[in-house]
């Protein structure tokens, strides 16, 4: 993201929808905040994304034990 923030910020609402998980979206926004420059970035779209995630946050997907593929045998 640091090498080309304009590419990552070109469609923030679509990227956030693809990321879905609140933690991933938070890291996406932090990455944009740490960019050296956001020239040529559609600021209004970033504002729309920030407004969306604060006004209508969606819950993370629940994980099921079957989703985790855990090896509960600590001897291996």
Secondary structure, DSSP 8 states (H G I E B T S, - for coil): --S-HHHHHTTHHHHHHHH-SHHHHHHHHHHHHT-S--TT--HHHHHHHHHHHHHS--------HHHH-----TT-
